[in-house]
Amino acid sequence: MPKAAAEAISHPFWPRDLSIPNYVENDRSMLEIVTFLFSVSGLLLLVAWVLTGQKVAGGRLSGWRRLALCWFTVCGFIHGVIEGWFALYYTIIPGDQSFLSQLWKEYSKGDSRYVIADNFTVCMETVTACLWGPFSLWIVVAFLFNRPYRFVLQLIVSLGQLYGAVLYFYTEHRDGYIHSEYGHPIYFWFYFIFMNFLWIVIPFVLILDSWCQLSSTQALSDKSLPKHKSKSK
């Protein structure tokens, strides 16, 4: 590689010839950033688990339902805070040294679309932050107070999450997985595949759960309707 070209590539992202002139290298380590993310997520899981273990308006929640609400609590944090940060500051993230900007620069080693403000990721993350973040917390409140629309909310948010995740993977597949070091155990398999595949598997299960709950309710409602017998002529 010519010396001038080597000097031009001063970032860890893929493809290697990507131009990011305002990039500033993180001064926080990968361990520090990942530890923060999982520590906060773990704390929120613990708080949600304890909170949902109390007796609520409709009685005590099952273990499965409590786990689902733990999931939506973490989703509220990730969608609203982390992805909300990206939606607000995507133009300055490559050169910014705020903690959340450094988190995005670390994650971008698995998907560089985030440091080049790719149009799809900006649109997707903005919708996710503005809608699915607040709605995820609304779901938790709706279940704690036994609101009749709780499974409708769960269905809406889970469908939105699943749709976004499918598009996220499919658009990168059509690009040929060029925005990550293909096959890398951390950047590709953990950052890009595993951390995003959760938003396919779990929402799919919750969609089935909502389907069963709403279908059962509709069946009971149908049975309670008066039956009109047609008069024989």
C-alpha atoms as an extended CHARMM CRD file, in Angstrom:
* protein
*
       233  EXT
         1         1  MET       CA              0.0000000000        0.0000000000        0.0000000000  PROA      1               0.0000000000
         2         2  PRO       CA              1.4110000000        3.4640000000       -0.8770000000  PROA      2               0.0000000000
         3         3  LYS       CA              2.5120000000        5.5600000000        2.0740000000  PROA      3               0.0000000000
         4         4  ALA       CA             -0.0270000000        8.3330000000        1.3670000000  PROA      4               0.0000000000
         5         5  ALA       CA             -2.8850000000        5.8190000000        1.3140000000  PROA      5               0.0000000000
         6         6  ALA       CA             -1.6760000000        4.2090000000        4.5390000000  PROA      6               0.0000000000
         7         7  GLU       CA             -1.6280000000        7.5860000000        6.2830000000  PROA      7               0.0000000000
         8         8  ALA       CA             -5.1340000000        8.3820000000        5.0310000000  PROA      8               0.0000000000
         9         9  ILE       CA             -6.5570000000        5.2930000000        6.7540000000  PROA      9               0.0000000000
        10        10  SER       CA             -6.3330000000        6.2940000000       10.4020000000  PROA      10              0.0000000000
        11        11  HSD       CA             -9.3690000000        4.4910000000       11.7980000000  PROA      11              0.0000000000
        12        12  PRO       CA            -10.3110000000        0.9000000000       12.7590000000  PROA      12              0.0000000000
        13        13  PHE       CA            -13.4470000000        0.6470000000       10.6230000000  PROA      13              0.0000000000
        14        14  TRP       CA            -14.3820000000       -1.3310000000        7.5350000000  PROA      14              0.0000000000
        15        15  PRO       CA            -14.1120000000       -1.0700000000        4.5930000000  PROA      15              0.0000000000
        16        16  ARG       CA            -10.5210000000       -0.0140000000        5.1980000000  PROA      16              0.0000000000
        17        17  ASP       CA            -10.6100000000        2.7180000000        2.5360000000  PROA      17              0.0000000000
        18        18  LEU       CA            -13.5300000000        4.4570000000        4.3040000000  PROA      18              0.0000000000
        19        19  SER       CA            -12.9630000000        8.1910000000        4.5840000000  PROA      19              0.0000000000
        20        20  ILE       CA            -13.6670000000        9.6080000000        8.0790000000  PROA      20              0.0000000000
        21        21  PRO       CA            -11.6170000000       12.8300000000        8.1710000000  PROA      21              0.0000000000
        22        22  ASN       CA            -12.8890000000       14.0490000000       11.5560000000  PROA      22              0.0000000000
        23        23  TYR       CA            -12.3650000000       10.7390000000       13.3990000000  PROA      23              0.0000000000
        24        24  VAL       CA            -10.7870000000       10.8890000000       16.8730000000  PROA      24              0.0000000000
        25        25  GLU       CA             -9.6540000000        7.6440000000       18.4820000000  PROA      25              0.0000000000
        26        26  ASN       CA            -11.3860000000        6.6040000000       21.7160000000  PROA      26              0.0000000000
        27        27  ASP       CA             -9.5180000000        7.2050000000       24.9470000000  PROA      27              0.0000000000
        28        28  ARG       CA            -11.6530000000        4.6180000000       26.7560000000  PROA      28              0.0000000000
        29        29  SER       CA            -11.0230000000        0.8920000000       26.3510000000  PROA      29              0.0000000000
        30        30  MET       CA            -13.4210000000       -1.6520000000       24.9180000000  PROA      30              0.0000000000
        31        31  LEU       CA            -13.6270000000       -3.3200000000       28.3440000000  PROA      31              0.0000000000
        32        32  GLU       CA            -14.6320000000       -0.0640000000       30.0140000000  PROA      32              0.0000000000
        33        33  ILE       CA            -17.3620000000        0.6430000000       27.4650000000  PROA      33              0.0000000000
        34        34  VAL       CA            -18.7840000000       -2.8910000000       27.3840000000  PROA      34              0.0000000000
        35        35  THR       CA            -18.6860000000       -3.0970000000       31.1890000000  PROA      35              0.0000000000
        36        36  PHE       CA            -20.7160000000        0.1180000000       31.4300000000  PROA      36              0.0000000000
        37        37  LEU       CA            -23.3320000000       -1.1300000000       28.9740000000  PROA      37              0.0000000000
        38        38  PHE       CA            -23.8480000000       -4.4930000000       30.6360000000  PROA      38              0.0000000000
        39        39  SER       CA            -23.6180000000       -3.0990000000       34.1750000000  PROA      39              0.0000000000
        40        40  VAL       CA            -26.3860000000       -0.5680000000       33.5730000000  PROA      40              0.0000000000
        41        41  SER       CA            -28.4700000000       -3.1420000000       31.7160000000  PROA      41              0.0000000000
        42        42  GLY       CA            -27.9460000000       -5.6480000000       34.5340000000  PROA      42              0.0000000000
        43        43  LEU       CA            -28.9350000000       -3.0850000000       37.1750000000  PROA      43              0.0000000000
        44        44  LEU       CA            -32.1020000000       -2.2270000000       35.2520000000  PROA      44              0.0000000000
        45        45  LEU       CA            -32.9290000000       -5.9380000000       34.9340000000  PROA      45              0.0000000000
        46        46  LEU       CA            -32.5420000000       -6.3390000000       38.6960000000  PROA      46              0.0000000000
        47        47  VAL       CA            -34.6970000000       -3.2950000000       39.4860000000  PROA      47              0.0000000000
        48        48  ALA       CA            -37.3950000000       -4.4020000000       37.0310000000  PROA      48              0.0000000000
        49        49  TRP       CA            -37.3660000000       -7.9500000000       38.4280000000  PROA      49              0.0000000000
        50        50  VAL       CA            -37.8220000000       -6.7080000000       41.9990000000  PROA      50              0.0000000000
        51        51  LEU       CA            -40.4680000000       -4.1620000000       41.0120000000  PROA      51              0.0000000000
        52        52  THR       CA            -42.5380000000       -6.6500000000       39.0250000000  PROA      52              0.0000000000
        53        53  GLY       CA            -42.3540000000       -9.1660000000       41.8810000000  PROA      53              0.0000000000
        54        54  GLN       CA            -44.6700000000       -6.9880000000       43.9500000000  PROA      54              0.0000000000
        55        55  LYS       CA            -48.4070000000       -7.4860000000       43.8740000000  PROA      55              0.0000000000
        56        56  VAL       CA            -49.8710000000       -5.3890000000       41.0380000000  PROA      56              0.0000000000
        57        57  ALA       CA            -53.3740000000       -4.3370000000       40.0480000000  PROA      57              0.0000000000
        58        58  GLY       CA            -54.2110000000       -7.6540000000       38.3780000000  PROA      58              0.0000000000
        59        59  GLY       CA            -52.5050000000       -9.8420000000       40.9910000000  PROA      59              0.0000000000
        60        60  ARG       CA            -48.9800000000      -11.2430000000       40.9490000000  PROA      60              0.0000000000
        61        61  LEU       CA            -47.2340000000      -11.5180000000       37.6020000000  PROA      61              0.0000000000
        62        62  SER       CA            -45.8340000000      -14.8410000000       36.4330000000  PROA      62              0.0000000000
        63        63  GLY       CA            -42.0990000000      -15.3800000000       36.1120000000  PROA      63              0.0000000000
        64        64  TRP       CA            -42.3880000000      -15.3130000000       32.3190000000  PROA      64              0.0000000000
        65        65  ARG       CA            -44.2710000000      -12.0120000000       32.3820000000  PROA      65              0.0000000000
        66        66  ARG       CA            -41.7140000000      -10.4960000000       34.7480000000  PROA      66              0.0000000000
        67        67  LEU       CA            -38.9010000000      -11.4850000000       32.3710000000  PROA      67              0.0000000000
        68        68  ALA       CA            -40.7770000000       -9.8410000000       29.4840000000  PROA      68              0.0000000000
        69        69  LEU       CA            -41.0960000000       -6.6100000000       31.4870000000  PROA      69              0.0000000000
        70        70  CYS       CA            -37.3910000000       -6.7740000000       32.3610000000  PROA      70              0.0000000000
        71        71  TRP       CA            -36.7230000000       -6.9380000000       28.6200000000  PROA      71              0.0000000000
        72        72  PHE       CA            -38.8690000000       -3.8850000000       27.9130000000  PROA      72              0.0000000000
        73        73  THR       CA            -37.1870000000       -1.9600000000       30.7400000000  PROA      73              0.0000000000
        74        74  VAL       CA            -33.7730000000       -2.5390000000       29.1720000000  PROA      74              0.0000000000
        75        75  CYS       CA            -35.2380000000       -1.7010000000       25.7520000000  PROA      75              0.0000000000
        76        76  GLY       CA            -36.4410000000        1.6210000000       27.1440000000  PROA      76              0.0000000000
        77        77  PHE       CA            -32.8770000000        2.4240000000       28.2100000000  PROA      77              0.0000000000
        78        78  ILE       CA            -31.1670000000        1.2420000000       25.0200000000  PROA      78              0.0000000000
        79        79  HSD       CA            -33.7050000000        2.7540000000       22.6180000000  PROA      79              0.0000000000
        80        80  GLY       CA            -34.2990000000        5.9730000000       24.5010000000  PROA      80              0.0000000000
        81        81  VAL       CA            -30.8270000000        6.8010000000       25.8360000000  PROA      81              0.0000000000
        82        82  ILE       CA            -28.1860000000        5.0440000000       23.7330000000  PROA      82              0.0000000000
        83        83  GLU       CA            -29.9590000000        5.0750000000       20.3770000000  PROA      83              0.0000000000
        84        84  GLY       CA            -31.4680000000        8.4400000000       21.2530000000  PROA      84              0.0000000000
        85        85  TRP       CA            -27.9260000000        9.7900000000       21.5910000000  PROA      85              0.0000000000
        86        86  PHE       CA            -27.0870000000        8.5430000000       18.1180000000  PROA      86              0.0000000000
        87        87  ALA       CA            -30.2670000000       10.0650000000       16.6710000000  PROA      87              0.0000000000
        88        88  LEU       CA            -29.3330000000       13.4610000000       18.1320000000  PROA      88              0.0000000000
        89        89  TYR       CA            -25.5720000000       13.5390000000       17.6100000000  PROA      89              0.0000000000
        90        90  TYR       CA            -24.8020000000       11.2540000000       14.6470000000  PROA      90              0.0000000000
        91        91  THR       CA            -23.1350000000       14.1380000000       12.7920000000  PROA      91              0.0000000000
        92        92  ILE       CA            -20.4500000000       14.6610000000       15.4610000000  PROA      92              0.0000000000
        93        93  ILE       CA            -19.9500000000       11.1560000000       16.8800000000  PROA      93              0.0000000000
        94        94  PRO       CA            -16.7440000000       10.2990000000       14.9150000000  PROA      94              0.0000000000
        95        95  GLY       CA            -14.8790000000       13.2250000000       16.4690000000  PROA      95              0.0000000000
        96        96  ASP       CA            -16.6710000000       13.4680000000       19.8190000000  PROA      96              0.0000000000
        97        97  GLN       CA            -15.2290000000       12.0480000000       23.0420000000  PROA      97              0.0000000000
        98        98  SER       CA            -18.3890000000       11.9710000000       25.1400000000  PROA      98              0.0000000000
        99        99  PHE       CA            -18.8880000000        8.5390000000       26.6920000000  PROA      99              0.0000000000
       100       100  LEU       CA            -21.9000000000        7.5840000000       24.5710000000  PROA      100             0.0000000000
       101       101  SER       CA            -20.1710000000        8.7890000000       21.4220000000  PROA      101             0.0000000000
       102       102  GLN       CA            -17.2150000000        6.5770000000       22.3010000000  PROA      102             0.0000000000
       103       103  LEU       CA            -19.6620000000        3.7140000000       22.8420000000  PROA      103             0.0000000000
       104       104  TRP       CA            -20.9580000000        4.2100000000       19.3060000000  PROA      104             0.0000000000
       105       105  LYS       CA            -17.4450000000        4.3960000000       17.8920000000  PROA      105             0.0000000000
       106       106  GLU       CA            -16.6250000000        1.1210000000       19.6210000000  PROA      106             0.0000000000
       107       107  TYR       CA            -19.7820000000       -0.5240000000       18.2770000000  PROA      107             0.0000000000
       108       108  SER       CA            -19.0240000000        0.8400000000       14.8030000000  PROA      108             0.0000000000
       109       109  LYS       CA            -16.0780000000       -1.5330000000       14.6080000000  PROA      109             0.0000000000
       110       110  GLY       CA            -18.8150000000       -4.0980000000       13.9760000000  PROA      110             0.0000000000
       111       111  ASP       CA            -20.9030000000       -1.8350000000       11.7420000000  PROA      111             0.0000000000
       112       112  SER       CA            -19.2660000000        1.2910000000       10.3470000000  PROA      112             0.0000000000
       113       113  ARG       CA            -22.5760000000        2.6400000000        9.0520000000  PROA      113             0.0000000000
       114       114  TYR       CA            -22.8790000000        4.4100000000       12.3880000000  PROA      114             0.0000000000
       115       115  VAL       CA            -19.7440000000        6.5280000000       11.9810000000  PROA      115             0.0000000000
       116       116  ILE       CA            -20.5830000000        7.5650000000        8.4290000000  PROA      116             0.0000000000
       117       117  ALA       CA            -24.1790000000        8.5320000000        9.3120000000  PROA      117             0.0000000000
       118       118  ASP       CA            -25.6280000000        6.0570000000        6.8430000000  PROA      118             0.0000000000
       119       119  ASN       CA            -29.0990000000        7.2050000000        5.8120000000  PROA      119             0.0000000000
       120       120  PHE       CA            -30.8150000000        3.9520000000        6.7850000000  PROA      120             0.0000000000
       121       121  THR       CA            -29.2840000000        3.7650000000       10.2560000000  PROA      121             0.0000000000
       122       122  VAL       CA            -30.0760000000        7.4170000000       10.9980000000  PROA      122             0.0000000000
       123       123  CYS       CA            -33.7210000000        6.9950000000        9.9840000000  PROA      123             0.0000000000
       124       124  MET       CA            -34.1260000000        3.6440000000       11.7330000000  PROA      124             0.0000000000
       125       125  GLU       CA            -32.5050000000        4.7410000000       14.9950000000  PROA      125             0.0000000000
       126       126  THR       CA            -34.4610000000        8.0040000000       15.0800000000  PROA      126             0.0000000000
       127       127  VAL       CA            -37.7700000000        6.1600000000       14.7550000000  PROA      127             0.0000000000
       128       128  THR       CA            -36.6250000000        3.5850000000       17.3110000000  PROA      128             0.0000000000
       129       129  ALA       CA            -35.5600000000        6.2220000000       19.8400000000  PROA      129             0.0000000000
       130       130  CYS       CA            -38.6760000000        8.3690000000       19.4570000000  PROA      130             0.0000000000
       131       131  LEU       CA            -41.2400000000        5.5500000000       19.4170000000  PROA      131             0.0000000000
       132       132  TRP       CA            -40.0100000000        2.2190000000       20.7750000000  PROA      132             0.0000000000
       133       133  GLY       CA            -38.0470000000        3.7530000000       23.6720000000  PROA      133             0.0000000000
       134       134  PRO       CA            -41.0060000000        5.5350000000       25.3410000000  PROA      134             0.0000000000
       135       135  PHE       CA            -43.4360000000        2.8010000000       24.2840000000  PROA      135             0.0000000000
       136       136  SER       CA            -41.2750000000        0.1300000000       25.9570000000  PROA      136             0.0000000000
       137       137  LEU       CA            -41.5480000000        1.9290000000       29.2930000000  PROA      137             0.0000000000
       138       138  TRP       CA            -45.2580000000        2.4670000000       28.6900000000  PROA      138             0.0000000000
       139       139  ILE       CA            -45.6360000000       -1.3070000000       28.3470000000  PROA      139             0.0000000000
       140       140  VAL       CA            -44.0540000000       -1.8300000000       31.7800000000  PROA      140             0.0000000000
       141       141  VAL       CA            -46.4380000000        0.6930000000       33.3580000000  PROA      141             0.0000000000
       142       142  ALA       CA            -49.4210000000       -0.8030000000       31.4910000000  PROA      142             0.0000000000
       143       143  PHE       CA            -48.7250000000       -4.2770000000       32.8830000000  PROA      143             0.0000000000
       144       144  LEU       CA            -48.0760000000       -3.0180000000       36.4060000000  PROA      144             0.0000000000
       145       145  PHE       CA            -51.4600000000       -1.2520000000       36.4020000000  PROA      145             0.0000000000
       146       146  ASN       CA            -53.2150000000       -4.0140000000       34.4200000000  PROA      146             0.0000000000
       147       147  ARG       CA            -54.3060000000       -1.7420000000       31.5800000000  PROA      147             0.0000000000
       148       148  PRO       CA            -56.5370000000       -3.4350000000       28.9760000000  PROA      148             0.0000000000
       149       149  TYR       CA            -54.3490000000       -2.2570000000       26.0830000000  PROA      149             0.0000000000
       150       150  ARG       CA            -51.1340000000       -3.7850000000       27.4390000000  PROA      150             0.0000000000
       151       151  PHE       CA            -50.9130000000       -6.6270000000       24.9170000000  PROA      151             0.0000000000
       152       152  VAL       CA            -51.7400000000       -4.2860000000       22.0570000000  PROA      152             0.0000000000
       153       153  LEU       CA            -48.7470000000       -2.1520000000       23.0470000000  PROA      153             0.0000000000
       154       154  GLN       CA            -46.5600000000       -5.2400000000       23.3460000000  PROA      154             0.0000000000
       155       155  LEU       CA            -47.6010000000       -6.3570000000       19.8710000000  PROA      155             0.0000000000
       156       156  ILE       CA            -46.9650000000       -2.9270000000       18.3060000000  PROA      156             0.0000000000
       157       157  VAL       CA            -43.5040000000       -2.4810000000       19.8310000000  PROA      157             0.0000000000
       158       158  SER       CA            -42.4080000000       -6.0590000000       19.1650000000  PROA      158             0.0000000000
       159       159  LEU       CA            -43.4980000000       -5.8250000000       15.5360000000  PROA      159             0.0000000000
       160       160  GLY       CA            -41.5920000000       -2.5500000000       15.1670000000  PROA      160             0.0000000000
       161       161  GLN       CA            -38.4650000000       -4.0450000000       16.7310000000  PROA      161             0.0000000000
       162       162  LEU       CA            -38.6150000000       -7.1670000000       14.5870000000  PROA      162             0.0000000000
       163       163  TYR       CA            -39.1890000000       -5.1990000000       11.3980000000  PROA      163             0.0000000000
       164       164  GLY       CA            -36.2950000000       -2.8470000000       12.1720000000  PROA      164             0.0000000000
       165       165  ALA       CA            -33.9210000000       -5.7260000000       12.9690000000  PROA      165             0.0000000000
       166       166  VAL       CA            -34.8120000000       -7.6110000000        9.7970000000  PROA      166             0.0000000000
       167       167  LEU       CA            -34.1910000000       -4.5000000000        7.6870000000  PROA      167             0.0000000000
       168       168  TYR       CA            -30.9570000000       -3.8610000000        9.5950000000  PROA      168             0.0000000000
       169       169  PHE       CA            -29.5700000000       -7.2830000000        8.6880000000  PROA      169             0.0000000000
       170       170  TYR       CA            -31.0530000000       -7.4060000000        5.2010000000  PROA      170             0.0000000000
       171       171  THR       CA            -29.6390000000       -4.0470000000        4.0760000000  PROA      171             0.0000000000
       172       172  GLU       CA            -26.1710000000       -5.0720000000        5.2500000000  PROA      172             0.0000000000
       173       173  HSD       CA            -26.5420000000       -8.4680000000        3.5800000000  PROA      173             0.0000000000
       174       174  ARG       CA            -27.2770000000       -6.7190000000        0.2860000000  PROA      174             0.0000000000
       175       175  ASP       CA            -24.1630000000       -4.5940000000        0.8150000000  PROA      175             0.0000000000
       176       176  GLY       CA            -22.1040000000       -7.7680000000        1.1940000000  PROA      176             0.0000000000
       177       177  TYR       CA            -21.2130000000       -7.2790000000        4.8820000000  PROA      177             0.0000000000
       178       178  ILE       CA            -18.6290000000       -4.6890000000        3.9360000000  PROA      178             0.0000000000
       179       179  HSD       CA            -19.0640000000       -2.5390000000        7.0590000000  PROA      179             0.0000000000
       180       180  SER       CA            -17.4310000000       -5.0150000000        9.4260000000  PROA      180             0.0000000000
       181       181  GLU       CA            -14.4520000000       -7.3260000000        9.5320000000  PROA      181             0.0000000000
       182       182  TYR       CA            -16.3490000000      -10.3820000000        8.3130000000  PROA      182             0.0000000000
       183       183  GLY       CA            -15.9810000000      -13.3310000000       10.6880000000  PROA      183             0.0000000000
       184       184  HSD       CA            -14.2620000000      -11.4110000000       13.4990000000  PROA      184             0.0000000000
       185       185  PRO       CA            -15.2850000000      -13.1000000000       16.7930000000  PROA      185             0.0000000000
       186       186  ILE       CA            -16.0170000000       -9.8370000000       18.6370000000  PROA      186             0.0000000000
       187       187  TYR       CA            -16.8090000000       -7.1690000000       16.0590000000  PROA      187             0.0000000000
       188       188  PHE       CA            -18.7750000000       -9.3050000000       13.6120000000  PROA      188             0.0000000000
       189       189  TRP       CA            -20.1970000000      -12.2030000000       15.6150000000  PROA      189             0.0000000000
       190       190  PHE       CA            -20.7560000000      -10.4950000000       18.9690000000  PROA      190             0.0000000000
       191       191  TYR       CA            -21.3720000000       -6.8200000000       18.1320000000  PROA      191             0.0000000000
       192       192  PHE       CA            -23.1030000000       -7.1630000000       14.7860000000  PROA      192             0.0000000000
       193       193  ILE       CA            -24.7710000000      -10.5940000000       14.8840000000  PROA      193             0.0000000000
       194       194  PHE       CA            -25.4740000000      -11.5230000000       18.5110000000  PROA      194             0.0000000000
       195       195  MET       CA            -26.3760000000       -8.1230000000       19.9580000000  PROA      195             0.0000000000
       196       196  ASN       CA            -28.8340000000       -7.4540000000       17.1340000000  PROA      196             0.0000000000
       197       197  PHE       CA            -30.1990000000      -10.9750000000       16.7380000000  PROA      197             0.0000000000
       198       198  LEU       CA            -31.7440000000      -10.5930000000       20.1950000000  PROA      198             0.0000000000
       199       199  TRP       CA            -34.1280000000       -8.0660000000       18.6150000000  PROA      199             0.0000000000
       200       200  ILE       CA            -35.3400000000      -10.7710000000       16.2500000000  PROA      200             0.0000000000
       201       201  VAL       CA            -35.7230000000      -13.7310000000       18.6110000000  PROA      201             0.0000000000
       202       202  ILE       CA            -37.2670000000      -12.0070000000       21.6580000000  PROA      202             0.0000000000
       203       203  PRO       CA            -39.7330000000       -9.7640000000       19.7690000000  PROA      203             0.0000000000
       204       204  PHE       CA            -40.8370000000      -12.7920000000       17.7180000000  PROA      204             0.0000000000
       205       205  VAL       CA            -41.6350000000      -14.7020000000       20.9270000000  PROA      205             0.0000000000
       206       206  LEU       CA            -43.4930000000      -11.6730000000       22.3320000000  PROA      206             0.0000000000
       207       207  ILE       CA            -45.4830000000      -11.3060000000       19.1140000000  PROA      207             0.0000000000
       208       208  LEU       CA            -46.6450000000      -14.9170000000       19.4890000000  PROA      208             0.0000000000
       209       209  ASP       CA            -47.4870000000      -14.2030000000       23.1310000000  PROA      209             0.0000000000
       210       210  SER       CA            -49.5560000000      -11.1520000000       22.1660000000  PROA      210             0.0000000000
       211       211  TRP       CA            -51.2630000000      -13.1340000000       19.3890000000  PROA      211             0.0000000000
       212       212  CYS       CA            -52.3360000000      -15.8490000000       21.8310000000  PROA      212             0.0000000000
       213       213  GLN       CA            -53.5010000000      -13.3940000000       24.4910000000  PROA      213             0.0000000000
       214       214  LEU       CA            -55.4920000000      -11.2060000000       22.0950000000  PROA      214             0.0000000000
       215       215  SER       CA            -56.9510000000      -14.1920000000       20.2450000000  PROA      215             0.0000000000
       216       216  SER       CA            -58.1270000000      -15.7580000000       23.5260000000  PROA      216             0.0000000000
       217       217  THR       CA            -59.7240000000      -12.4980000000       24.5960000000  PROA      217             0.0000000000
       218       218  GLN       CA            -61.4710000000      -12.1270000000       21.2440000000  PROA      218             0.0000000000
       219       219  ALA       CA            -62.7400000000      -15.7250000000       21.4550000000  PROA      219             0.0000000000
       220       220  LEU       CA            -64.2530000000      -15.0380000000       24.8800000000  PROA      220             0.0000000000
       221       221  SER       CA            -65.8090000000      -11.8340000000       23.5710000000  PROA      221             0.0000000000
       222       222  ASP       CA            -67.3100000000      -13.6860000000       20.6050000000  PROA      222             0.0000000000
       223       223  LYS       CA            -68.8430000000      -16.3140000000       22.9070000000  PROA      223             0.0000000000
       224       224  SER       CA            -70.4950000000      -13.6230000000       25.0090000000  PROA      224             0.0000000000
       225       225  LEU       CA            -72.2870000000      -12.1040000000       22.0240000000  PROA      225             0.0000000000
       226       226  PRO       CA            -75.9990000000      -12.9550000000       21.8010000000  PROA      226             0.0000000000
       227       227  LYS       CA            -76.7520000000      -15.5650000000       19.1810000000  PROA      227             0.0000000000
       228       228  HSD       CA            -79.5320000000      -14.6120000000       16.7540000000  PROA      228             0.0000000000
       229       229  LYS       CA            -81.4790000000      -17.5500000000       15.4070000000  PROA      229             0.0000000000
       230       230  SER       CA            -82.9100000000      -17.0400000000       11.9950000000  PROA      230             0.0000000000
       231       231  LYS       CA            -86.6670000000      -17.5650000000       11.7670000000  PROA      231             0.0000000000
       232       232  SER       CA            -87.7010000000      -20.5110000000        9.6270000000  PROA      232             0.0000000000
       233       233  LYS       CA            -90.1360000000      -19.6530000000        6.8900000000  PROA      233             0.0000000000
